[in-house]
């Protein structure tokens, strides 16, 4: 068994979606001066590796703290979408997707993390894919790209409107090719429309 961290390290200089405010992470006390160390974090909810709750796109949708605990755990299904211009529902044909699964879409875009090109030219997830994922009863769809789609966010709405969580800015998905694995994705308990999340894959073979 191996555990793989699918989460980018949260730093103050990490890239943010063009136009979004940056996070700040500063040390506000030190052992030498104060006898203890402390840091102050200010951040939007949709930076770094993060999870979207339904409220992010759905009026009256659930906040992160209202999500049932069992939805943060599930079997993983890796979809290899490298070199695709878009990720449509046909990629889900002829594969087994267990109910409650985490579908992770591997594009390789995370190799461009901390580069301006990271936010451009990545494949988008179609609304039809989102509708099919809902039909399959999955817990979440995760991507190693900045977003599953673009305005008007039809895919976000197809997923979040049916309670399927969205995880963006993932990394290390390539290490899971041809492996069976489970996923643990735990966000802090916040009354917000999304939150940073630590995502771990636990390989089974």
C-alpha positions in Angstrom: 0.0 0.0 0.0 1.2 3.5 -0.8 -0.2 6.9 0.0 0.1 9.6 -2.7 -0.4 13.3 -2.0 -2.5 14.8 -4.8 -2.4 18.3 -3.3 -0.3 21.3 -4.2 1.5 22.9 -1.2 -0.3 26.1 -0.2 2.0 29.1 -0.5 1.5 32.8 -0.6 3.1 33.0 -4.1 1.2 30.1 -5.7 -0.7 31.0 -8.9 -4.3 32.2 -8.8 -6.9 32.3 -11.5 -6.4 35.6 -13.5 -8.3 38.4 -11.8 -8.7 36.6 -8.5 -7.1 38.0 -5.3 -4.0 36.3 -4.0 -3.7 34.6 -0.7 -1.4 35.9 2.1 0.5 33.7 4.5 2.7 35.5 7.0 4.4 34.7 10.2 3.1 36.9 13.0 5.1 35.6 16.0 8.3 33.7 16.6 9.7 31.5 19.3 12.7 33.9 19.7 10.5 37.0 20.3 7.2 35.6 21.6 7.9 32.1 22.9 5.8 30.5 20.2 5.3 30.5 16.4 2.1 31.6 14.7 1.0 32.4 11.2 -1.8 34.5 9.7 -3.7 33.2 6.6 -6.0 35.2 4.4 -7.4 33.6 1.3 -10.2 33.2 -1.1 -11.7 29.7 -1.1 -10.9 28.7 -4.7 -7.1 28.9 -4.8 -4.6 26.0 -4.7 -6.0 22.5 -4.5 -9.6 23.1 -3.4 -13.1 21.6 -3.3 -16.2 23.3 -4.6 -19.4 22.8 -2.6 -22.8 23.2 -4.3 -23.2 26.8 -3.0 -20.3 27.8 -5.3 -22.7 27.7 -8.3 -26.1 26.7 -6.9 -28.4 29.2 -5.2 -29.2 27.7 -1.7 -26.8 24.9 -2.2 -24.9 23.2 0.6 -21.8 24.7 2.2 -18.7 22.7 2.9 -19.5 22.1 6.5 -22.9 20.6 5.5 -21.5 17.9 3.3 -22.0 14.4 4.7 -18.7 12.9 5.9 -19.0 9.8 3.7 -18.7 11.9 0.6 -15.1 12.7 1.4 -14.1 9.1 0.9 -14.5 6.7 -2.0 -12.9 4.5 -4.6 -10.8 6.2 -7.2 -11.1 6.0 -11.0 -8.4 7.7 -13.1 -9.2 8.9 -16.6 -6.2 9.5 -18.8 -7.1 12.6 -20.8 -3.6 13.7 -21.9 -3.6 15.3 -25.3 -7.4 15.8 -25.4 -8.9 19.1 -26.3 -12.0 18.4 -24.3 -13.1 15.6 -22.0 -16.5 14.3 -23.1 -18.8 11.5 -21.8 -17.4 8.9 -24.2 -14.3 8.6 -22.0 -16.6 7.0 -19.5 -17.7 4.3 -21.9 -16.6 0.7 -21.3 -15.1 1.4 -17.9 -16.3 0.4 -14.4 -17.2 3.4 -12.2 -18.3 2.2 -8.7 -21.0 4.2 -7.0 -19.5 6.8 -4.7 -16.3 7.0 -6.7 -13.9 9.9 -7.2 -13.3 10.4 -10.9 -9.9 12.0 -11.4 -9.1 13.4 -14.8 -5.4 13.3 -15.6 -4.3 15.9 -18.2 -0.8 16.6 -17.1 -1.5 20.3 -16.8 -0.1 20.4 -13.3 3.4 20.2 -14.8 2.8 23.9 -15.7 2.1 24.9 -12.1 3.7 28.3 -11.3 3.9 29.1 -15.0 1.7 31.7 -16.8 0.8 28.9 -19.3 -0.9 26.9 -16.6 -4.1 28.9 -17.0 -4.4 28.5 -20.7 -5.0 25.7 -23.2 -6.1 23.0 -20.8 -8.9 20.6 -21.7 -12.4 21.3 -20.4 -14.9 18.9 -19.1 -18.1 18.9 -21.0 -21.6 19.2 -19.6 -22.4 15.8 -21.0 -19.6 14.3 -19.0 -20.9 15.9 -15.9 -24.4 14.6 -16.5 -23.0 11.1 -17.0 -21.0 11.3 -13.8 -24.1 12.2 -11.9 -25.9 9.2 -13.4 -23.1 7.0 -12.2 -23.6 8.2 -8.7 -20.0 9.5 -8.1 -19.0 11.5 -5.0 -16.6 13.9 -6.8 -14.9 14.8 -10.1 -11.3 16.0 -9.7 -9.0 17.7 -12.2 -5.3 18.7 -12.4 -6.3 21.9 -14.2 -7.5 25.3 -13.0 -11.2 24.5 -13.6 -13.5 21.8 -15.0 -15.0 24.4 -17.4 -15.5 28.1 -18.3 -18.4 30.6 -18.1 -21.3 30.0 -18.0 -20.1 27.0 -16.0 -22.6 24.4 -17.3 -20.4 21.5 -16.1 -20.0 22.9 -12.6 -23.7 23.4 -12.4 -24.5 19.9 -13.7 -22.3 18.4 -11.0 -22.8 20.7 -8.1 -26.6 20.9 -8.8 -26.8 17.1 -8.0 -24.4 17.2 -5.1 -21.3 15.9 -6.9 -18.3 17.7 -5.4 -15.6 19.3 -7.7 -11.9 19.3 -6.9 -9.6 21.5 -8.9 -5.8 22.2 -9.0 -4.8 18.6 -8.2 -1.4 17.2 -8.8 0.5 13.9 -9.1 -2.3 12.1 -10.9 0.2 10.5 -13.3 1.5 8.4 -10.4 -1.9 6.6 -10.3 -1.9 5.3 -13.9 -2.8 1.5 -14.0 -3.3 1.4 -10.2 -6.3 0.7 -8.1 -6.7 3.3 -5.3 -9.1 4.9 -2.8 -9.4 8.6 -2.3 -9.6 10.7 0.9 -10.4 14.4 0.4 -10.8 16.4 3.6 -11.6 20.1 3.6 -11.7 22.2 6.8 -15.2 22.5 8.4 -16.1 25.9 7.1 -19.5 27.5 6.4 -18.3 28.5 2.9 -19.0 27.7 -0.8 -15.6 25.9 -1.1 -12.4 25.3 0.8 -8.8 24.2 0.4 -8.6 20.4 0.6 -5.9 17.8 1.3 -6.4 15.0 -1.2 -4.7 11.6 -0.6 -4.8 8.5 -2.8 -4.2 5.2 -1.1 -3.2 2.6 -3.6 -4.5 -0.9 -3.4 -2.2 -2.6 -6.0 
